C-alpha cells in the first residue's frame, strides 16, 4: 500500500511539473522572461530547500538527465536549421565556437582567480564551464523573434557547436587538476580526435538515418519520429564510446537529416519539437531541484556571481566576439548584438556538476556561482534580446509560423506528396497569377493560406509574399518544382526572356 501511494505521488508530481512547465511558457512571453528561468524557479520552490515536495540532491542523476535533454534539444535544433543558412555563416560560427570559447575562458579565468580566490587552474576551469553559449537557451529565446536571418543563424550554429569545446576544456582541466604529471600533447591530440571524429560520425550517422527512415516501411506513422530520435541517441552513444564529441555528432547528424527528403517529415519535426520542450522543462526543473536557495542566495555567492556575470557579459563575451569575427563581414551593430546575445543556460550548470562528481575542493562554490551567473544572464540578456535587435536595426521580416500542417501523403507511401511552401518577396512566382505560372507536370496547388485565411485557388488568383502554399506534386516533378520555387525573381525573369 505504501509503495503504491509513493508511486502515485511521484506520477502526480511529474504531471503537475509538466503542466506548470507548459503554462510557464505562456506566461514567459507575456512577462518578457525566458521560460528557462521559470522552469528553474519551479525546481527551486519544489526542491529540498524550498517547499520540500521533491527532495533531490543526486548530482549524477541530474547530470544524466541534463545530457539526455541536451541531446534531444540539439537534435531538434539541428532538424529545424536550414543547411544553406548554416553554410553561409559556417566560418564565423566555428570561429566563435572554438576561438571564442577559448578567449572567453581565458578572460573569465583571470576574473575567477581574483574574485573567487582560487588557483589559476581552477580559474580556467570556471572560465571553461561558463565559456559556451547555451543551445537550449538560444533556440528557445530566438524562436518567434524576427532577428535578421544571418545573425540568428550565426547564434544558432555557434550555440549548437560550441558545447563540445566547453565540455572538452572542462574535462581536460579537471584531469589536469587531478593528475600529477599530465600529458599536454595527449590533450591536444584528444581535441582534434573529438572534433574531427565527432564531425565525421555525425555526418555518417545523419546519412544512415536518412536512408533508413526512407527505406523502412513501418506500420504506423507515429513510429517514424521515434525511429529518428533513436538515431540521435545512438549517434551520441557510439561517438562518445569512441572518445569523440557526441554532442557535436548529434547536431551535425540532425542538420543532415533535417535538410533531406524524409518520409513523414512533418511528423518527425513536430514530435521532436514537443519532445524538446519536454526535455527543457525536465532539465531546467531538475537543475533547479539540485540547487539549494539557502546556499545560492547568500551575500557571498550573489556578490561574486554579479561580479563574474558583469565581466562575462560586458567584457569577456564582447572581446571574444570582436576577435573571433575579424574581417568576416559583420558590422559594428551586428558584433554588438552577437556579444549581447551570448546566453548562458543549462550547459554551464550541467558542466558544473563534473567538478562535484570529481570531488574537487571548490566544486560546491563553483556550482552555486555558475548557477547564479546563468540566472543573471538569462534574466538580463534573454529578456532584452528583441529590444536590442530593434535598437540596433537588426530585425528582419517577421517570421511566419504556419498555423496548419498538411501531410496527407508521404513520400514513403505513394508516388506523390503534399508539400508546404512559404512565399516571400524573392520567390520567382510572387505577383503572378496561377494561370500564368508554368508549373512542371503533375503539380497542383490545393490551398493557399493568406493572413490566416483559407483561399481557394483559382486561375486568376495572384500569389503574394506571405502566402503559404500547399502543393500536390509527383515524385518525379518534385525536384523541378523545388528549383523553380527557390529560384529568385531575377533568375526566373531571365529564363522567361530566353
N, C-alpha and C positions, 0 to 999 in steps of 0.2 A: 504493500500500500504506500509506504513512504517513498519507495523508488519510483512508482508511477506518478506520485504527486510532484516529485523532483523533476521528472522528465517533462510533465505537462507545464510546470512552472518555467522551465527553460524554453520550451517551444513558445509559450505565451510571451516571454520577454523578447525572443527573437522576432516574433510577429510585430510586437509593439515598436521595436527598434527600427524595423523596415518601414512601418507606417510613418513613424516620426521622421525617419530619414527622407522618405519621399515627400512628405509635407514641407520639410525644411527647404527643399529645392524651390518650392513655390514662393516661400517667404523670402528666401535669399535674394531673388531677383528684385523683389519689391523693396527690400531693405538696403540693397546695393552691397551686400556682404557675400563673399564667396561661400558656396554651400559647404565646403570642407570645414570652415570654422564652426558652423552649426553642428555638423556631424561630430567634430571633436568635442564640442560643448556638451552634446548628449552623452558622450562617453565619460567626460569629467563628472557630470552630475550623477550618472547612474553607477559610477565606479565605487571602489572600496572606500575612497576618501571623500565621496560625495554622499548620496543617499544610501549607498550600500546595497543597491538592488542586485548588482552583478560584481561580486568580489573577484578581482582579476589582477594578477601580478606575474604571470608566466611570460617571461621575455622571449623564450624560444618559440612558444606558440604564436605570440604576436609577430615575431619575425617571419615565421612560416606563412601566416595569413597575409602579411604585408607583401611578401614576394609573390605569392599566388595572385593577389589582387593586382600587383604591378604588371604581371604577365598578361592578365585579362585586359587591363586598361591600355597597355602598349599595343596589344593586338587589335583592339577596337580602333585606337587612334591611327594605326597604320592602315587598316582597312579603309578608313574614310578619307585618307590623304591621297590626293592626285599625284601620281608619279611624275607627271610632266612639270607640275609646280615645284616639287621637291628638287628635280634636276636643275631647275633654274636658280635655286639657292643652295645647291649642294656644297659648294666650296666654302661660303661664309658660315653655313650651318655646321659643317665639320670642323672648321676653324674655331668656332665658338664652343663646340662640344669637346674639343681637346685642349688647344692652347688657352681658350677662355677659362676652362675649368682649372688648369694649372695656375694661371695668373690669379684667379680668384682665391684659390687655395693659398698661394704664397702671401698675398696681401692680408687675408684674414688671419693667416698663421702668425704674422707679426703682432696683430692686434690681440689675438688669443693669448700669445705668450705674455703680453703686458697686462691684459685685463684679468685673465684667469690665473695668472701667476703659475704657469706650468712650464715644462721643459720645451725646448724648440721642437723636438719630435712630436710631442703631444699637441703643440700649437698647430703644426702641419696636419696632424690627424683631425683636429677640429675643423681646420680650413677645408680639408677634403670632404668631410661629412656634409658641410653646407655649401660645397663648391658647385653643385649642379642645380640647374632649374628642374622643376618637377613636372613630368608629363601629365600626371593626373590633374594637377592644379591648372596648368596652362591650357590643356584641352577643354577643361570644364569652364574656365573663365572666358576663353575666346569664342566658345560656341554662342551663336546668336548675336555677337558684336560684329559690326561692319568695318573691321580693321582692314586696311589695304592688303590685298592678297599676298603681295611679296613679303610684307612684314609678318603677317600671320603665318605664312608658310615657313619663314625663317625660324620663328619661335617654336613652331610645332616640330620641325625637323631637328632643331637643336635639342629640345627637351626630350624627344624620342631617342636621341642618340648619345646624350651626354651622361646618362645614368651609368652605363658601363665604365666610363672613365672615372667617375666618382667612386664607384664600388671598387675598381681596381686600386685606386690610390688609398682608399680606406683600409682594405685588406692588407695591402703591401706595407703600409705604415704600422699597422698592428703587429705584423710579423717582425718588422724592424725593431719594435719596442720589446718584443718577447724573445727574440733570438739574439744570442750573444755575438755571433760572428756572421751577420747576414751577407748574402752574395748580391751585390748591386747589379752585376751583369746578368744574373739569373732573372732579376726583376724586370730588367729592360727587355730581355727575351720573352718573358711572360706577357708583357704588354703587347708586343707585336703578335704573339700567338693568339691572345684573347681577342684582339680586334680583328685580325686577319681571318682566323678560322671561324670566329663568330659571324663575320660578314658573309663568308663563303657558305657556311652551313645554313644561314638564314635564307640565302638565295636558292640553294638546292632544295631545302625543305619547302620553300614557297612554291617552286615549280612542281615538286612532287605532290603537294597538297592540291594544287590547281588541277593537275591531271587526274588525281584520284577522285576528287569531288565531281568532276565532269564525266568520268568513265563509269563510276559505280552507279547502279540503278537501285536506289533504296525504295522500300515500300511506302514510307511516309516522308513527306516533305519536311516535317519537323526534325528529322534526323540529320539533315544536311548541316544546319548550324552547329549541332553538337559535334559532328564529324570534323568540321573546320576548327572548332575550339580545341578538339583533341590534338590536332596537328600543332597548335600553338604550344600546348603543354609538352608535347613530345619534342618539339624543336628546342624548347628551353632545357629540358632534362638531358637530352643527348649531347647538346652543346656544352652544358655545364659539366657533365661527366667527363668530357674530353678536355676540360680545363680551359675552355674558351668562354666568351661572354654570351650567356644565354639570353639576356635582355636585349642585346643588340640583334641577335639572331631572330628573336621573336618579332621585333619591329620591322626588320628587312623582309622577313617571310610574309608579314601582314601587308607590306607595300606591294609585293609581288602578287599575292592572292587578290587583294582589293582592286588592282588595276588589270585583272584578267577577266575574260569572259567566263562566267560561272553559272552553273545550274543553281536555280533558286537564290540568286544573288541578293535580292531584296530581303528575303527571309533571313539569310546569313547576317546581313548588315543590321537589321532591326533586332534580331536576337542578341547579337553581341553588344549593341548599344545599350539595351536594357540590362544585360548581364554586367557590363562595365559600370553602370550606375550602381548596381547592387554591390559590386566589388568595392567601389568607392565608399559607399555607406558603411559597409562592414569594416573596411580597412581603417578609415578615419575614426570610427566609433571605437574599435579595438585599441587603436593607439591612444585615444582619449581615456579609455579604461586603464591603460597601462600607466598613465601619468597620475601623480598624486598632487592635487591642488595645494595642499599644505606645504609641499616641498617646492612646487612650481612657482607659486606666487609669494615668495619671500623677497625681502628687500634686496638681498644679495643677488639672487637669480635675476630679478627684474632689472636692477641697475646694470649688471653685467650683460644681460640679454639685450637691453636697449642700446648699450654702447656698441656691442658687436653687430646688432641689426643696422645701426646707423652707418657703421663702416662698410658693411656688406652691401647695403642698398645704394649709398651715396658715394662710395669711394671704390671699393673692390670691383663691383659689377661694372660701373662705367669704364674703369681702366681696362678691364678685360674686353669689353665690347669694342672700345675705340682702338685698342691694339690688335685685336683679332680680325677686324674688318678693314684694315688699312688698304686703300686702293681697290675696294671691292664694289664700288658703285653705290654706296649708301650715303644719303645726305646727312647733314648735321642733325636735323629733326628726327630722321629715322634712327640714327645711332642713339639719340637721347631716349627715344621711345623703347628701343631694344634694351637699353640699360634699365629703364624703369620696369619693364615687363618681365624681368628675370625672377619669376615667382619661385618661392621655396614651398614644399608641401610634404607629402608622405615620404619621399625618398630620403631626405636628411634624417627624419625620425627613425625610419627603418634602419638606416646605416648607423645611427646612434646606438642601436641595440647590439651591434657587433662588438664594440669595446666592453659592453656589460657582460656578454657571454664569455668573452676572453678573460674577464676578471681584472681589467686594468684599474688602477687605483682611483683615477679621477672620472671613471665612466658614469657614475650617478650624476655628478656635476655636469658633465658633457651632455647627458640626455636631457636634463632639465633646461639647460641654457639653449640647446638646439630646439627643443620644443617651443620655448618662448620666442626664439628667432623666427620659427615657422609661423607662429600665430601673428607676430608683428608684420611679417612680410605679406601674409595673406590679407590681413586687415587693411594695411596701408596701401600696398601696391595693387592687390586684387580688386579692391573696391574703387580704384581710381583709374583703371586702365582705359576705359572708354572715354573718360573725361580728358585724359592725357592725349589720346589719339585725336580727339576733336580739336583740342587747343593747338596741337602740332600740325593739324591739317592732314592727318593720315587715315582718315576714314574713306572707305570706298563705297561702291554701290551696296545698298542694303541686301544682306543675304536673305534669299527667299527659301524657306524650308517648305518643300511640297507637302501640303496637308493630306495628300492622298497617296496611296501606294497601290500599284496595279501590277500583279504578276499572275495573270490568268493562265499564261502559257509559259513554260520554262524550256530553256534550250536543251535540257536533258530528256524531255518527254515528247517533243514534236519537232517538226521541221520549220517552225515559226515561233515568234515570241512577241510580246508587247513590251516596248521599251519606253522609258520616261526621259524626256529631254527638255531642259530649260533654255529658252531663247534669250539672248542678250543683244546688245546693240551691234556687236560684231558678227553675229550669226549670218550666214550667207542668205538665208531666206527671209530675214527681217524686212518688213514693209511690203512683202509680195503677197498677192492673192493666191489661194490654194490652186486655182485653175491654171495659174501661170508658172507654177513650180514644176520643173521636170524631175520628178522623183524617179528613182530606179524602179525596175519591175517588181511587182509583188509588195508594194508599200502602200499602206492606207493609214491616214490619221483618223483615229477613232474618237478622240475627245481633246478638247482644249480647256485648260483651267486658266482663267484670266481674273486676277484680283479676287480669288476665292470663289468665283462663279464658274459654272459649267457652261461652255459654249459648244453648241452643236456645229461641227464643221460643215460649211457649205462651199461651193465653188468660188464665191466672191468674198469669202472670209479672209481678211488680211491678218498676217502674222505680225505681232508686235513684240517688242522687248518685254520680258517678264512673263510671257506665255509659257505654260507648261504643257507640252505635247505628249500624248500617249499614242504611240505609233505601232501598228501591226506590221511586222516585216518578216520575210522568209530568211532562213539562214544564209542562203546564197547571196542575198542582196544586202545583208546587214553591214558588211564591210564598206560597200559602196555608199550606203546611206550615211554611215558614221563619217566618212571622208567628206561627204557633201555638207553635213550639218556642222562639222568642226572647221570647215574652211572659212576664211574671212570673207567679208563682203567684197573687198578689193579683188581677191583671187577669183571669186565667183563671177564678178563682172568681166574680168579679163578673159575667163574661159568662154563666156557667152559671146564676147566680141569676136573671139577666134572662130 
